[in-house]
Amino acid sequence: MVVELFPTKHLPAPEVRELPEPPTSFRRVIGPGVVAAGVGLASGEFILFPYIASQVGLVFVWAAFVGLATQYFLNMEIERYTLATGETALTGFSRYWRHWGLFFAILAYFANIWPGWATSSATLITYLAGGSATPIAIGILLLIGVILTLAPVVYQALEKIQMVKVAAVVLLFVVGAFAAIGASAWSDAPQIITQAGVPYEELGFALLLGALAFAGAGGGQNLCQSNWIRDKGFGMGAYVPRIVSPVTGQLEAAPSTGYVFEPTDENMSRWRRWWRFANIEQLSTFVLISFLTIFFTSMLAYATVFGDEGLTNNISFLKAEGEALNDAVGGWFGTFFWIIGAFSLFAAALGIVDYTSRLAADVLKTSYLKSFHESKIYFTLVWGLVAIGVVVLLSGVTQPLVLLVISAVTGGLMMFIYSALLLLVNRRMLPREIRPGAGRIAALVWAFLLFGFLSVLTFNEQLRKLFE
């Protein structure tokens, strides 16, 4: 029996059921990759890679593809476990040690304790309408809490908002491709390949490797692929009730653990179709959207501010770029750029509050608060995170060094550890017929080595800055 593969010391064995029939249309599975791309399109895509392009040109854009390819394989191994069991990857980890899930949830909170995306969105709004960023950021946090609370099915609302965001970003690039990026900049685009390099002398290893490793998503967000595909109804996740609003939704009782299927001919035929759908969905949404965003934001920066003195790797970079776009194209385009940026960072903040709360709610429901509804735990955590953000903003703290150090280190540390754990659970707990093959194992080993190296490098870099 397949259930014998699952450790049951900390959690009960999963129930055996048939693998649900996959949809006949690919359109019905599109969504989780768009959500991942939408949430991940934040400061890295709008500030970090464009900043690198403004300093050294297009020679490092290639690294975005390497980073996204690494995350693609990580995401698919996270999805493999949930497709096969209906459990999240964190639940799988917790079968080996009860507190693995709590460990990752705490790290996710450390990484997101300062409401940076809400503050960044608010800052862009001040470029458009004036005012103070702090009260605007507080309003954004409260709005996020209301949206997540009132949505009948939270995932569906999140998916719709992230799809609107992606559409808005695409519109920005379509307009910018003709209005802001001149022929000379387009003619330099092949430098991405012909002059590819690692300009560490100009920018430092930590900045460059951070951009490479965290292009698209990073840290706890990748783990949330489990939760998002489960709420979308992928594979065995179709048996697990979705998180619904305590105000407008209908709560359903749900077990703490998931389900498994026997590797019969019929189930394996369904599995192959599910696995093919899931892989295509990730490649055509998360990887493609994220790479095109990094490419076009880098091209915009290269076409407008390349070589300018005094540019900084923070939100003020977007002010300088918007002003340069106004000068190059006309006052309307810089304003348009800030509007899209403000909405994009707002949508990122919404997704970050969602995934941080989802990870923690799943862990608490599975291992500690088994008699509670996951939806109720989730909304308590959402408003707790909103309240913490408001307190931080009202205290007058702006990007405290300690919180930034924690955020920089924890994302890489999480990915370093769960790369190894994914290899463990998917090789030992899943039936032999659906375990990762040699190529996927090699990708996980690469991710483990990359994020381990990055974690050590970033930690040393931040310690050096802390004691300067």
C-alpha positions as CSV (number, residue, x, y, z in Angstrom):
1,M,0.0,0.0,0.0
2,V,1.2,3.5,-0.9
3,V,0.2,4.9,2.5
4,E,3.0,2.8,4.1
5,L,5.5,5.2,2.5
6,F,4.3,8.1,4.8
7,P,5.8,8.6,8.2
8,T,2.9,8.7,10.7
9,K,4.7,9.5,14.0
10,H,3.6,13.2,13.9
11,L,0.7,13.1,11.5
12,P,-1.9,10.4,10.6
13,A,-1.6,8.5,7.3
14,P,-3.4,10.0,4.3
15,E,-6.6,8.5,3.0
16,V,-6.5,6.5,-0.3
17,R,-8.7,7.9,-3.1
18,E,-8.7,8.0,-6.9
19,L,-6.8,10.7,-8.6
20,P,-9.4,13.2,-10.0
21,E,-9.7,13.4,-13.8
22,P,-7.7,16.3,-15.2
23,P,-9.6,19.0,-17.2
24,T,-9.8,18.7,-20.9
25,S,-8.9,22.3,-21.5
26,F,-5.5,23.8,-20.6
27,R,-7.3,27.1,-20.0
28,R,-8.9,25.7,-16.8
29,V,-5.6,25.1,-15.1
30,I,-4.1,28.6,-15.8
31,G,-3.8,30.6,-12.6
32,P,-1.3,29.5,-10.0
33,G,1.7,30.5,-12.2
34,V,0.1,33.9,-12.9
35,V,-0.4,34.4,-9.2
36,A,3.2,33.4,-8.5
37,A,4.5,35.8,-11.2
38,G,2.2,38.6,-10.1
39,V,3.2,38.3,-6.4
40,G,6.8,38.0,-7.4
41,L,6.9,41.0,-9.7
42,A,8.0,43.5,-7.0
43,S,11.1,45.4,-6.2
44,G,13.5,42.9,-7.9
45,E,11.8,43.4,-11.2
46,F,11.0,47.1,-10.9
47,I,14.2,48.2,-9.1
48,L,17.0,45.6,-8.8
49,F,17.4,44.4,-12.4
50,P,16.7,47.9,-13.9
51,Y,19.2,49.3,-11.4
52,I,21.8,46.8,-12.6
53,A,21.0,47.7,-16.2
54,S,21.4,51.4,-15.4
55,Q,24.9,50.8,-14.0
56,V,26.4,48.2,-16.3
57,G,24.0,47.8,-19.2
58,L,22.3,44.6,-20.3
59,V,25.2,42.2,-19.6
60,F,23.5,40.6,-16.5
61,V,20.0,40.1,-17.8
62,W,20.9,36.5,-18.6
63,A,21.0,35.7,-14.9
64,A,17.3,36.3,-14.6
65,F,16.7,33.3,-16.8
66,V,19.0,31.1,-14.7
67,G,17.3,32.2,-11.5
68,L,13.8,31.6,-13.0
69,A,14.8,28.2,-14.4
70,T,16.1,27.2,-10.9
71,Q,12.8,28.3,-9.3
72,Y,10.8,26.6,-12.0
73,F,12.3,23.2,-10.9
74,L,11.8,24.0,-7.3
75,N,8.2,25.0,-7.9
76,M,7.5,21.9,-9.8
77,E,8.8,19.6,-7.0
78,I,6.7,21.5,-4.6
79,E,3.7,21.0,-6.9
80,R,4.6,17.3,-7.4
81,Y,4.0,16.5,-3.8
82,T,0.7,18.4,-3.6
83,L,-0.6,17.0,-6.9
84,A,0.1,13.5,-5.5
85,T,-1.2,14.0,-2.0
86,G,-3.4,17.2,-1.6
87,E,-1.0,18.1,1.2
88,T,1.2,21.1,1.1
89,A,5.0,20.7,1.0
90,L,5.2,22.0,4.5
91,T,2.9,19.1,5.7
92,G,5.2,16.7,4.0
93,F,8.2,18.2,5.8
94,S,6.3,18.0,9.1
95,R,5.9,14.3,8.7
96,Y,9.6,13.9,9.3
97,W,9.9,16.6,12.1
98,R,6.7,18.1,13.5
99,H,8.1,21.6,13.7
100,W,9.6,22.0,10.2
101,G,6.4,23.8,9.1
102,L,6.6,26.2,12.0
103,F,10.2,26.8,11.3
104,F,9.5,27.9,7.7
105,A,6.4,29.9,8.7
106,I,8.5,31.9,11.3
107,L,11.2,32.6,8.7
108,A,8.5,33.8,6.3
109,Y,7.2,36.2,9.0
110,F,10.8,37.5,9.7
111,A,11.3,38.2,6.0
112,N,8.0,40.1,5.6
113,I,7.6,41.7,9.0
114,W,8.4,45.2,7.6
115,P,5.6,46.2,5.1
116,G,8.1,47.2,2.4
117,W,5.9,46.6,-0.6
118,A,3.0,48.6,0.8
119,T,5.4,51.4,1.6
120,S,6.9,51.3,-1.8
121,S,3.5,51.4,-3.4
122,A,2.6,54.4,-1.2
123,T,5.8,56.2,-2.1
124,L,4.9,55.9,-5.8
125,I,1.5,57.3,-5.1
126,T,3.2,60.3,-3.5
127,Y,5.0,60.9,-6.8
128,L,1.6,61.1,-8.5
129,A,-0.5,62.9,-6.0
130,G,1.8,64.2,-3.2
131,G,1.2,63.6,0.5
132,S,3.0,61.4,3.0
133,A,3.8,57.8,2.3
134,T,3.1,56.6,5.9
135,P,-0.7,57.2,6.1
136,I,-1.1,56.0,2.5
137,A,0.8,52.8,3.4
138,I,-1.4,52.2,6.4
139,G,-4.5,52.7,4.2
140,I,-3.0,50.1,1.8
141,L,-2.5,47.6,4.6
142,L,-6.1,48.0,5.8
143,L,-7.4,47.7,2.3
144,I,-5.5,44.5,1.8
145,G,-7.1,43.1,5.0
146,V,-10.6,44.0,3.8
147,I,-10.1,42.5,0.3
148,L,-8.8,39.2,1.7
149,T,-11.6,39.1,4.3
150,L,-14.5,39.8,2.1
151,A,-13.5,37.7,-0.9
152,P,-15.9,34.6,-0.9
153,V,-13.0,32.4,-2.1
154,V,-9.7,34.1,-1.3
155,Y,-7.7,32.3,-4.1
156,Q,-10.1,33.4,-6.8
157,A,-9.9,37.0,-5.7
158,L,-6.1,36.8,-5.6
159,E,-5.9,35.2,-9.0
160,K,-8.1,37.9,-10.6
161,I,-6.1,40.8,-9.0
162,Q,-2.8,39.3,-10.1
163,M,-4.1,38.7,-13.7
164,V,-5.1,42.4,-13.8
165,K,-1.7,43.3,-12.6
166,V,0.1,41.2,-15.2
167,A,-2.2,42.7,-17.9
168,A,-1.3,46.2,-16.7
169,V,2.4,45.4,-16.8
170,V,2.1,44.0,-20.3
171,L,0.3,47.1,-21.4
172,L,3.1,49.2,-20.0
173,F,5.7,47.2,-22.0
174,V,3.7,47.3,-25.2
175,V,3.5,51.1,-25.0
176,G,7.0,51.5,-23.7
177,A,8.4,49.3,-26.5
178,F,7.3,51.9,-29.1
179,A,7.3,55.1,-27.1
180,A,10.3,54.9,-24.7
181,I,12.8,52.3,-26.0
182,G,14.5,53.7,-29.1
183,A,16.1,51.9,-32.0
184,S,19.6,52.3,-30.5
185,A,18.5,50.5,-27.3
186,W,16.9,47.7,-29.2
187,S,20.0,47.3,-31.3
188,D,21.9,46.7,-28.1
189,A,19.6,44.0,-26.8
190,P,21.8,41.2,-28.2
191,Q,24.4,42.2,-25.6
192,I,22.3,40.1,-23.2
193,I,24.0,37.1,-24.9
194,T,27.0,38.4,-26.8
195,Q,28.4,40.3,-23.8
196,A,27.0,38.3,-20.9
197,G,29.1,38.6,-17.8
198,V,29.2,38.9,-14.0
199,P,30.1,42.6,-13.3
200,Y,31.1,41.9,-9.7
201,E,33.8,44.6,-9.6
202,E,31.2,47.3,-10.3
203,L,28.3,46.0,-8.2
204,G,29.6,43.3,-5.8
205,F,28.8,39.6,-5.7
206,A,26.0,39.8,-3.1
207,L,23.9,42.2,-5.2
208,L,24.3,40.1,-8.4
209,L,23.8,36.7,-6.9
210,G,20.8,38.0,-5.0
211,A,19.3,39.2,-8.3
212,L,20.0,35.9,-9.9
213,A,18.6,33.7,-7.1
214,F,15.5,35.7,-6.4
215,A,14.3,36.7,-9.8
216,G,10.6,36.1,-9.9
217,A,9.9,34.9,-6.4
218,G,12.0,33.5,-3.6
219,G,11.8,32.4,0.0
220,G,8.4,31.4,1.3
221,Q,6.5,32.4,-1.8
222,N,7.8,29.3,-3.7
223,L,6.4,27.1,-0.9
224,C,3.0,28.6,-1.3
225,Q,2.7,27.0,-4.8
226,S,1.3,24.1,-2.8
227,N,-1.5,26.2,-1.3
228,W,-2.3,28.0,-4.6
229,I,-2.6,24.8,-6.8
230,R,-4.6,23.1,-4.1
231,D,-7.1,25.9,-4.0
232,K,-7.2,25.8,-7.8
233,G,-8.1,22.1,-7.5
234,F,-5.0,20.5,-9.0
235,G,-4.7,16.8,-8.6
236,M,-5.5,15.4,-5.2
237,G,-5.9,19.0,-4.0
238,A,-9.4,18.9,-5.5
239,Y,-10.5,17.0,-2.3
240,V,-9.3,19.7,0.1
241,P,-11.7,22.6,0.8
242,R,-10.5,26.1,-0.1
243,I,-10.0,29.1,2.2
244,V,-13.2,31.1,2.2
245,S,-14.3,34.4,3.8
246,P,-15.7,34.1,7.3
247,V,-18.1,36.9,6.2
248,T,-19.2,35.9,2.7
249,G,-18.1,32.3,2.3
250,Q,-19.3,28.9,3.6
251,L,-16.8,27.1,5.9
252,E,-16.3,23.4,5.2
253,A,-14.9,20.8,7.6
254,A,-11.5,19.4,6.4
255,P,-9.0,16.9,7.7
256,S,-5.5,18.1,8.7
257,T,-3.8,15.8,6.2
258,G,-4.4,14.8,2.6
259,Y,-5.0,11.9,0.3
260,V,-3.0,9.5,-1.9
261,F,-3.8,7.4,-4.9
262,E,-2.7,3.9,-5.9
263,P,-0.5,3.8,-9.0
264,T,-3.0,1.9,-11.2
265,D,-3.0,2.2,-15.0
266,E,-6.0,4.6,-14.9
267,N,-4.5,6.8,-12.1
268,M,-1.1,6.9,-13.8
269,S,-2.7,8.0,-17.1
270,R,-4.4,10.8,-15.2
271,W,-1.2,11.7,-13.4
272,R,0.8,12.1,-16.6
273,R,-1.8,14.5,-17.9
274,W,-1.9,16.5,-14.6
275,W,1.9,16.6,-14.6
276,R,2.1,17.8,-18.2
277,F,-0.6,20.5,-17.5
278,A,1.2,21.7,-14.4
279,N,4.6,21.9,-16.1
280,I,3.2,23.8,-19.1
281,E,1.3,26.2,-16.8
282,Q,4.4,27.1,-14.8
283,L,6.6,27.6,-17.9
284,S,4.1,29.6,-19.8
285,T,3.1,31.9,-16.9
286,F,5.5,32.2,-14.1
287,V,8.8,31.8,-16.0
288,L,7.7,33.6,-19.2
289,I,5.9,36.5,-17.5
290,S,8.7,37.0,-15.0
291,F,11.5,36.9,-17.6
292,L,9.7,39.3,-20.0
293,T,9.1,41.7,-17.1
294,I,12.7,41.7,-16.1
295,F,13.8,42.1,-19.8
296,F,11.5,45.0,-20.5
297,T,12.1,46.9,-17.2
298,S,15.9,46.5,-17.8
299,M,15.4,47.8,-21.4
300,L,13.4,50.8,-20.1
301,A,16.1,51.6,-17.6
302,Y,18.9,51.1,-20.1
303,A,17.1,53.3,-22.7
304,T,16.5,56.2,-20.2
305,V,19.0,56.3,-17.3
306,F,22.0,54.2,-18.3
307,G,25.1,56.1,-17.3
308,D,23.3,58.6,-15.0
309,E,25.3,59.4,-11.9
310,G,23.9,59.1,-8.4
311,L,21.2,56.4,-9.0
312,T,20.3,54.3,-5.9
313,N,19.2,50.7,-5.5
314,N,15.9,51.6,-3.7
315,I,12.5,53.1,-4.4
316,S,13.9,56.5,-5.3
317,F,15.3,54.8,-8.4
318,L,11.7,54.6,-9.8
319,K,11.4,58.4,-9.3
320,A,14.5,59.0,-11.3
321,E,13.4,56.6,-14.0
322,G,9.9,58.1,-14.2
323,E,11.3,61.6,-14.5
324,A,13.7,60.4,-17.2
325,L,10.7,58.8,-19.1
326,N,8.8,62.1,-18.8
327,D,11.7,64.0,-20.3
328,A,12.2,61.4,-23.1
329,V,8.6,60.7,-24.1
330,G,6.4,63.4,-22.5
331,G,4.8,63.9,-19.1
332,W,2.2,61.3,-19.7
333,F,4.5,58.2,-19.9
334,G,6.4,58.8,-16.6
335,T,3.0,59.2,-14.9
336,F,1.7,56.1,-16.5
337,F,4.9,54.2,-15.4
338,W,4.3,55.3,-11.8
339,I,0.6,54.3,-11.9
340,I,1.5,50.8,-13.1
341,G,4.3,50.6,-10.6
342,A,2.1,51.6,-7.7
343,F,-0.6,49.1,-8.6
344,S,2.0,46.4,-9.2
345,L,3.6,46.9,-5.7
346,F,0.1,47.0,-4.1
347,A,-0.7,43.7,-5.7
348,A,2.6,42.3,-4.5
349,A,1.8,43.4,-1.0
350,L,-1.6,41.7,-1.2
351,G,0.1,38.5,-2.3
352,I,2.7,38.7,0.4
353,V,0.2,39.1,3.1
354,D,-1.8,36.2,1.6
355,Y,1.1,33.7,1.2
356,T,2.6,34.5,4.6
357,S,-0.7,33.9,6.3
358,R,-1.5,30.8,4.2
359,L,1.8,29.1,5.1
360,A,1.3,29.8,8.8
361,A,-2.4,28.8,8.8
362,D,-1.6,25.5,7.1
363,V,1.1,24.7,9.6
364,L,-1.1,25.6,12.6
365,K,-4.1,23.7,11.4
366,T,-2.1,20.6,10.5
367,S,0.2,20.2,13.5
368,Y,-1.1,22.3,16.4
369,L,-4.8,23.5,16.1
370,K,-6.4,20.5,14.4
371,S,-9.9,21.3,15.7
372,F,-9.9,24.8,14.2
373,H,-11.0,25.8,10.7
374,E,-8.0,26.8,8.6
375,S,-10.0,29.7,7.1
376,K,-10.5,31.2,10.6
377,I,-6.8,30.8,11.5
378,Y,-5.9,32.4,8.1
379,F,-8.0,35.5,8.7
380,T,-6.7,35.9,12.2
381,L,-3.2,35.8,10.8
382,V,-4.0,38.2,8.0
383,W,-5.2,40.9,10.4
384,G,-2.4,40.2,12.7
385,L,0.1,40.8,9.9
386,V,-1.8,44.0,9.0
387,A,-1.7,45.2,12.6
388,I,2.0,44.5,12.9
389,G,2.6,46.5,9.7
390,V,0.6,49.4,11.0
391,V,2.4,49.5,14.3
392,V,5.8,49.4,12.5
393,L,4.8,52.3,10.3
394,L,3.3,54.4,13.2
395,S,6.5,53.8,15.2
396,G,8.4,55.8,12.6
397,V,10.7,52.9,11.7
398,T,11.6,53.0,8.0
399,Q,13.6,50.1,6.6
400,P,15.4,49.3,9.9
401,L,18.8,47.7,9.2
402,V,18.1,44.6,11.4
403,L,14.9,43.8,9.6
404,L,16.5,44.2,6.2
405,V,19.3,41.9,7.2
406,I,16.8,39.3,8.4
407,S,14.9,39.6,5.1
408,A,18.0,39.3,3.0
409,V,19.3,36.2,4.8
410,T,16.1,34.3,5.5
411,G,14.9,34.0,1.9
412,G,18.1,32.2,0.8
413,L,18.3,30.2,3.9
414,M,14.7,28.9,3.4
415,M,15.4,27.9,-0.1
416,F,18.7,26.2,0.8
417,I,17.0,24.0,3.4
418,Y,13.8,23.2,1.6
419,S,15.6,22.2,-1.6
420,A,17.1,19.3,0.4
421,L,13.8,18.5,2.1
422,L,11.9,18.4,-1.2
423,L,14.4,15.8,-2.4
424,L,13.8,13.8,0.8
425,V,10.0,13.8,0.7
426,N,9.6,13.3,-3.0
427,R,12.1,10.5,-3.2
428,R,11.0,8.6,-0.1
429,M,7.3,9.3,0.3
430,L,5.8,9.2,-3.2
431,P,5.3,6.0,-5.1
432,R,8.2,5.0,-7.3
433,E,6.2,5.7,-10.5
434,I,5.9,9.4,-9.8
435,R,9.2,10.2,-8.0
436,P,11.5,12.8,-9.6
437,G,13.9,11.4,-12.2
438,A,17.7,12.1,-12.5
439,G,17.3,15.5,-14.3
440,R,14.9,16.8,-11.6
441,I,17.2,15.5,-8.8
442,A,20.1,17.3,-10.4
443,A,18.1,20.5,-10.5
444,L,17.3,20.2,-6.8
445,V,21.0,19.6,-6.0
446,W,21.9,22.7,-8.0
447,A,19.3,24.7,-6.1
448,F,20.7,23.4,-2.8
449,L,24.2,24.4,-3.7
450,L,23.2,27.8,-5.2
451,F,21.1,28.9,-2.3
452,G,23.6,27.6,0.2
453,F,26.4,29.6,-1.4
454,L,24.1,32.6,-1.6
455,S,23.1,32.4,2.0
456,V,26.6,32.3,3.2
457,L,27.7,35.1,0.9
458,T,24.7,37.4,1.8
459,F,25.1,36.7,5.5
460,N,28.8,37.6,5.5
461,E,28.1,40.7,3.4
462,Q,25.4,42.0,5.7
463,L,27.6,41.3,8.8
464,R,30.3,43.3,7.2
465,K,28.0,46.2,6.6
466,L,26.5,46.0,10.1
467,F,29.9,46.4,11.8
468,E,31.3,49.0,9.4
